Amino acid sequence: HFFFFEMPSITTLLLLLVIPAAPFPLPTFYRLLGSISRSPSHHTHSLDGVDVSVHSLGYHHYSSFSGQNTRLFGSIGEGIVVGGDDYSLFESVRRKEYELEGLRSEHRKGNDRPVTDLQMILDYVDTEPDYTSSIRLQNALRKGQTNSKSLSVGIDIKRKSPTSTTSTDFSSAALVAQSFLQSSDPNRNVDFAVVNADYGSYGGDVADAEAALKQIREQSPDTAVIYKDIVIDPLQLALAKHLGFDACLVMACVVGSDLLDLLNTATMINLPVVVECHTEEEVSVAVENGAGTVLLNRVDRFGGNRFWPDQPLAAVAALPPGGVVTALVAGKLGTADEARRFLDAGYDGVLVGEAFMGRADAQDLVEELHGMEVDEAGTFF
């Protein structure tokens, strides 16, 4: 039943022949096999009454838990290759599988083993849940007022990225967070921070992320902090909860049809999840599975690290009306003019990485982004 491609390519068939010799976990191989074997096609997408060319990459996500796969499509505009190659995400997930072996072993259940903190979080229902994190997250991500809406602004604290050829050298994520929260003018400070805990992809680690969280809590208690890792296991959700983060980021293209199980787990442990998506169909899947917050990344890591500048304008159609789902945009955002289009389209906020990291006038950009407002009729002022 693994042959779920319409027309297997020669590459796919050759890879299937060498599976017995594969030096990594087979679920990882099948989960990301679609990134190697996919069939490009084109169709037309109507955007505000104007037909535009859409480049679609049909691919499947394989779930190692359920044995099911989800077919997803879609990217609008011309995809520009940025950062690494098609295999960067594959390598990241494979590495994370090995890293998690130690965590799984440490928290493995057994009659002769004491119950660990993470096991307690996953296995026991909190009869008196604390919704402080959920409230802080929503207040930070939604800057709407009665008759107008302004943009929520977040910083993606990372030393490097698979989708970039540049890197930023800093000693502590806590110091970076401090610099974006130190102004006496709140419009020059960020509303939320995403702190990276994966070293291979982003140059971070758990201790660095935890230090940044503590710094932000002390300096700005209302600023939301989101834990980011290559999440593939419920234990990682429990770890984010245990450390005290307000939410955890999960990439839809990595977990595939395991997304529902992870969202259910997050609900049970009272941990908000931000689902990172790259296509309109991924947004649809996330919403159908109950995601409360989606982050539309304009750089499609699963699709070969291609940059699709206008993808959020197409993906907004998959969001339910009435602002039920909080929607954010990320990926190569560097100017207020870019962000203005997405605020006008209905997005609540932006997550900025490279344009903030190592930039002397970064807080000027934060202030400019905060200065934009749109009224109910879609008029900027």
C-alpha positions as CSV (number, residue, x, y, z in Angstrom):
1,H,0.0,0.0,0.0
2,F,3.0,2.3,0.0
3,F,2.7,2.9,-3.8
4,F,0.4,5.9,-3.5
5,F,1.9,7.9,-6.4
6,E,-0.1,8.1,-9.6
7,M,3.0,7.7,-11.8
8,P,6.1,6.5,-9.8
9,S,9.2,8.1,-11.2
10,I,12.4,6.1,-11.9
11,T,13.9,7.8,-8.9
12,T,11.1,6.6,-6.7
13,L,11.3,3.0,-7.9
14,L,15.1,3.0,-7.3
15,L,14.7,4.4,-3.8
16,L,12.1,1.8,-3.0
17,L,14.6,-0.9,-4.0
18,V,17.1,0.3,-1.5
19,I,14.8,0.7,1.5
20,P,16.1,-2.4,3.3
21,A,19.5,-0.7,3.4
22,A,18.3,2.7,4.4
23,P,20.3,4.0,7.4
24,F,17.4,5.8,9.1
25,P,13.9,5.1,10.4
26,L,11.5,3.9,7.7
27,P,8.6,6.1,8.9
28,T,10.8,9.1,8.3
29,F,11.6,7.8,4.8
30,Y,7.9,7.3,3.9
31,R,6.8,10.5,5.5
32,L,9.0,12.6,3.2
33,L,9.2,10.4,0.2
34,G,6.8,12.8,-1.5
35,S,9.3,15.6,-1.5
36,I,11.4,13.6,-4.0
37,S,8.6,12.2,-6.2
38,R,6.0,14.7,-7.2
39,S,4.3,15.8,-10.5
40,P,4.3,19.5,-11.3
41,S,1.2,21.0,-13.0
42,H,-0.4,24.3,-13.6
43,H,-3.9,25.7,-13.2
44,T,-5.6,29.0,-12.8
45,H,-6.6,30.6,-9.6
46,S,-9.0,33.6,-9.3
47,L,-7.7,36.3,-7.0
48,D,-10.1,39.3,-6.5
49,G,-11.6,38.6,-9.9
50,V,-8.2,38.4,-11.7
51,D,-7.0,35.0,-13.1
52,V,-3.4,34.4,-12.1
53,S,-1.1,31.5,-12.9
54,V,-0.7,29.0,-10.1
55,H,2.1,26.5,-9.9
56,S,1.0,23.3,-8.2
57,L,3.2,20.6,-6.8
58,G,1.1,17.5,-6.1
59,Y,2.6,15.4,-3.3
60,H,1.6,13.1,-0.5
61,H,2.4,13.1,3.2
62,Y,2.7,9.7,4.8
63,S,1.7,9.2,8.4
64,S,3.7,6.6,10.3
65,F,1.0,6.4,13.0
66,S,-2.2,6.1,11.0
67,G,-1.0,4.6,7.7
68,Q,-3.0,7.3,5.9
69,N,-1.8,10.0,3.6
70,T,-3.1,13.5,2.7
71,R,-2.7,15.0,-0.7
72,L,-2.0,18.7,-0.8
73,F,-1.5,21.2,-3.6
74,G,-0.9,24.8,-4.4
75,S,1.4,27.7,-4.7
76,I,0.7,31.0,-6.4
77,G,3.2,33.0,-8.4
78,E,6.7,32.1,-9.5
79,G,8.6,30.0,-7.0
80,I,12.1,31.2,-6.4
81,V,14.6,28.7,-4.9
82,V,16.1,30.1,-1.7
83,G,18.4,28.6,0.9
84,G,19.0,24.8,0.8
85,D,17.8,22.1,-1.6
86,D,14.9,19.7,-1.7
87,Y,16.5,17.4,0.9
88,S,17.0,20.0,3.7
89,L,13.7,19.2,5.4
90,F,14.2,15.5,4.9
91,E,17.6,15.7,6.6
92,S,16.1,17.8,9.4
93,V,13.4,15.3,10.2
94,R,15.8,12.3,9.9
95,R,18.1,14.0,12.4
96,K,15.3,14.8,14.7
97,E,14.2,11.2,14.8
98,Y,17.6,10.2,16.1
99,E,17.7,13.1,18.6
100,L,14.4,12.0,20.0
101,E,15.5,8.5,20.7
102,G,17.2,9.7,23.9
103,L,14.1,11.7,25.0
104,R,11.9,8.7,24.4
105,S,14.2,6.4,26.3
106,E,14.3,8.8,29.2
107,H,10.5,9.0,29.4
108,R,9.7,5.4,28.5
109,K,7.0,3.9,30.7
110,G,7.8,0.9,32.9
111,N,6.7,-0.7,36.1
112,D,10.2,-0.3,37.6
113,R,10.6,3.3,36.4
114,P,9.3,6.5,38.2
115,V,6.8,8.6,36.3
116,T,8.5,11.5,34.7
117,D,7.3,15.1,34.4
118,L,6.5,14.7,30.7
119,Q,4.6,11.5,31.3
120,M,2.5,13.3,33.9
121,I,1.7,16.0,31.4
122,L,0.6,13.6,28.7
123,D,-1.2,10.9,30.8
124,Y,-3.0,12.9,33.6
125,V,-5.8,15.3,33.0
126,D,-5.3,18.7,34.7
127,T,-8.5,19.2,36.8
128,E,-7.7,22.9,37.3
129,P,-6.3,24.1,34.0
130,D,-4.6,27.4,33.8
131,Y,-5.5,29.4,30.6
132,T,-3.0,32.2,31.2
133,S,-0.9,31.2,28.2
134,S,-3.9,30.9,25.8
135,I,-5.1,34.4,26.8
136,R,-1.6,35.9,26.5
137,L,-1.2,34.3,23.1
138,Q,-4.5,35.6,21.7
139,N,-3.9,39.1,23.1
140,A,-0.5,39.2,21.5
141,L,-1.5,37.8,18.1
142,R,-4.7,39.8,17.7
143,K,-4.3,43.6,17.8
144,G,-7.9,44.3,16.7
145,Q,-10.0,47.1,18.1
146,T,-13.7,47.9,17.8
147,N,-13.5,49.6,14.4
148,S,-10.0,48.9,13.2
149,K,-7.2,46.3,13.2
150,S,-3.5,46.8,13.5
151,L,-0.8,44.3,12.8
152,S,0.7,42.0,15.4
153,V,4.5,41.8,15.0
154,G,6.7,38.9,16.1
155,I,10.4,38.1,15.9
156,D,11.7,34.7,14.8
157,I,14.9,34.4,16.9
158,K,17.3,32.1,15.1
159,R,21.0,32.1,14.1
160,K,20.4,30.4,10.7
161,S,17.7,29.0,8.5
162,P,17.5,26.3,5.9
163,T,15.7,28.8,3.7
164,S,18.5,31.4,3.8
165,T,22.2,31.6,2.9
166,T,22.9,34.1,5.6
167,S,23.4,33.6,9.4
168,T,23.5,35.8,12.5
169,D,26.0,35.2,15.2
170,F,24.8,35.9,18.7
171,S,25.7,34.4,22.1
172,S,22.2,34.2,23.6
173,A,18.6,34.2,22.4
174,A,17.8,35.9,25.7
175,L,19.9,39.0,24.7
176,V,18.2,39.2,21.3
177,A,14.8,39.0,23.0
178,Q,15.8,41.7,25.4
179,S,16.8,44.1,22.7
180,F,13.3,43.9,21.0
181,L,11.5,44.6,24.3
182,Q,13.5,47.4,25.9
183,S,11.9,50.5,24.4
184,S,9.7,52.7,26.5
185,D,7.5,53.0,23.4
186,P,5.4,49.8,23.1
187,N,5.1,50.4,19.3
188,R,8.8,49.7,19.0
189,N,8.6,46.4,20.8
190,V,7.5,43.1,19.4
191,D,4.2,41.4,20.5
192,F,5.4,37.8,20.4
193,A,8.6,35.9,19.9
194,V,9.3,32.5,18.3
195,V,12.3,30.8,19.9
196,N,14.0,28.0,18.1
197,A,15.2,24.9,19.9
198,D,16.6,22.9,16.9
199,Y,20.4,23.3,16.4
200,G,20.7,21.7,12.9
201,S,18.1,23.9,11.2
202,Y,18.1,27.1,13.3
203,G,21.2,27.1,15.5
204,G,19.3,26.9,18.7
205,D,18.8,24.4,21.6
206,V,16.4,23.8,24.4
207,A,18.5,25.6,27.0
208,D,18.9,28.7,24.8
209,A,15.2,28.7,24.2
210,E,14.4,28.4,27.9
211,A,16.7,31.2,28.8
212,A,15.0,33.4,26.2
213,L,11.6,32.5,27.7
214,K,12.7,33.5,31.2
215,Q,14.1,36.8,30.0
216,I,10.9,37.7,28.2
217,R,8.7,36.7,31.2
218,E,10.8,39.0,33.5
219,Q,11.0,41.9,31.0
220,S,7.6,41.8,29.4
221,P,5.0,39.4,30.9
222,D,2.4,40.2,28.2
223,T,4.7,39.1,25.3
224,A,3.8,35.6,24.0
225,V,6.6,33.1,23.5
226,I,6.3,30.2,21.0
227,Y,8.5,27.1,21.1
228,K,9.8,26.1,17.7
229,D,11.3,22.7,16.9
230,I,11.0,20.0,14.2
231,V,8.0,18.6,16.1
232,I,7.2,14.9,15.3
233,D,6.4,13.5,18.7
234,P,3.9,14.3,21.5
235,L,6.8,14.4,23.9
236,Q,7.9,17.6,22.3
237,L,4.6,19.2,23.0
238,A,4.9,18.0,26.6
239,L,8.4,19.5,26.8
240,A,7.1,22.9,25.6
241,K,4.3,22.8,28.2
242,H,6.7,21.7,30.9
243,L,9.1,24.6,30.2
244,G,6.2,27.1,30.3
245,F,5.9,28.3,26.7
246,D,2.6,29.8,25.5
247,A,2.4,27.7,22.4
248,C,4.3,25.3,20.2
249,L,4.8,25.5,16.4
250,V,4.1,22.4,14.4
251,M,4.7,22.1,10.6
252,A,1.9,20.6,8.7
253,C,4.2,19.3,5.9
254,V,6.3,17.4,8.5
255,V,3.5,15.6,10.5
256,G,1.1,15.0,7.6
257,S,-2.0,13.2,8.8
258,D,-0.5,12.9,12.3
259,L,-1.6,16.6,12.7
260,L,-5.0,15.7,14.2
261,D,-3.5,13.4,16.8
262,L,-1.0,16.1,17.8
263,L,-3.7,18.8,18.0
264,N,-5.8,16.5,20.2
265,T,-2.9,15.9,22.5
266,A,-2.2,19.6,22.7
267,T,-5.8,20.3,23.6
268,M,-5.7,17.7,26.3
269,I,-2.6,19.2,27.9
270,N,-3.9,22.8,27.4
271,L,-1.1,23.9,25.0
272,P,-2.0,26.2,22.1
273,V,-0.5,25.1,18.8
274,V,0.6,27.3,15.8
275,V,0.3,25.2,12.6
276,E,2.8,26.3,10.0
277,C,1.4,25.9,6.5
278,H,2.8,26.5,3.0
279,T,-0.2,26.1,0.7
280,E,-3.9,26.8,0.6
281,E,-4.6,23.1,1.0
282,E,-2.4,22.8,4.1
283,V,-4.3,25.6,5.6
284,S,-7.6,23.8,4.8
285,V,-6.3,20.6,6.4
286,A,-5.2,22.5,9.5
287,V,-8.5,24.3,9.9
288,E,-10.5,21.1,9.4
289,N,-8.4,19.4,12.1
290,G,-9.2,22.2,14.6
291,A,-6.2,24.5,14.4
292,G,-6.8,27.8,16.2
293,T,-3.8,29.6,14.8
294,V,-2.1,29.1,11.4
295,L,1.2,30.6,10.1
296,L,1.4,30.8,6.3
297,N,5.1,30.6,5.4
298,R,5.9,32.0,1.9
299,V,8.9,29.7,1.7
300,D,7.7,26.2,1.0
301,R,10.3,23.9,2.7
302,F,8.6,20.8,1.5
303,G,8.4,22.1,-2.0
304,G,12.2,22.5,-2.4
305,N,12.6,25.7,-0.4
306,R,10.8,27.8,-3.0
307,F,9.7,31.3,-2.2
308,W,6.1,32.1,-3.3
309,P,5.6,35.9,-2.6
310,D,1.8,36.0,-3.0
311,Q,0.9,32.6,-1.5
312,P,-0.9,34.1,1.5
313,L,-3.3,35.9,-0.8
314,A,-4.4,32.6,-2.2
315,A,-4.4,30.7,1.1
316,V,-6.6,33.2,2.8
317,A,-9.5,31.7,0.9
318,A,-9.1,28.5,3.1
319,L,-9.6,30.5,6.3
320,P,-13.1,30.4,7.8
321,P,-15.0,33.8,7.9
322,G,-15.4,35.9,11.0
323,G,-11.8,35.7,12.2
324,V,-12.4,32.4,14.0
325,V,-8.8,31.3,13.2
326,T,-5.8,33.6,13.9
327,A,-3.7,33.9,10.8
328,L,-0.1,35.0,10.5
329,V,2.4,35.4,7.6
330,A,6.1,34.6,7.6
331,G,8.8,34.1,5.0
332,K,11.2,36.8,3.6
333,L,9.2,39.7,5.0
334,G,11.3,42.8,5.1
335,T,9.2,45.9,4.4
336,A,5.9,47.5,5.7
337,D,4.6,47.6,2.1
338,E,4.7,43.8,1.9
339,A,3.0,43.4,5.2
340,R,0.3,45.9,4.3
341,R,-1.0,43.6,1.6
342,F,-1.5,40.8,4.1
343,L,-3.2,43.0,6.7
344,D,-5.6,44.2,4.0
345,A,-6.3,40.6,3.0
346,G,-7.3,39.7,6.6
347,Y,-4.2,38.4,8.3
348,D,-3.6,39.3,11.9
349,G,0.1,39.4,12.2
350,V,3.6,38.9,10.7
351,L,6.6,36.9,11.9
352,V,9.9,38.4,10.8
353,G,13.2,36.7,10.9
354,E,16.1,37.9,8.7
355,A,14.9,41.5,8.5
356,F,15.2,41.8,12.3
357,M,18.2,39.7,13.1
358,G,21.4,41.7,13.2
359,R,19.8,44.9,11.8
360,A,20.6,48.2,13.6
361,D,17.3,49.8,12.6
362,A,15.1,46.8,13.3
363,Q,13.0,48.6,15.9
364,D,12.2,51.3,13.3
365,L,10.7,48.5,11.2
366,V,8.7,47.2,14.2
367,E,7.3,50.7,14.7
368,E,6.4,51.1,11.1
369,L,4.6,47.7,11.0
370,H,2.7,48.6,14.2
371,G,1.7,51.9,12.7
372,M,-0.4,50.4,10.0
373,E,-4.2,50.0,10.7
374,V,-7.1,49.0,8.5
375,D,-10.7,49.7,9.2
376,E,-13.7,47.4,8.7
377,A,-14.0,48.6,5.1
378,G,-10.4,47.7,4.4
379,T,-9.2,51.3,4.3
380,F,-5.7,52.1,5.6
381,F,-5.1,55.1,7.8
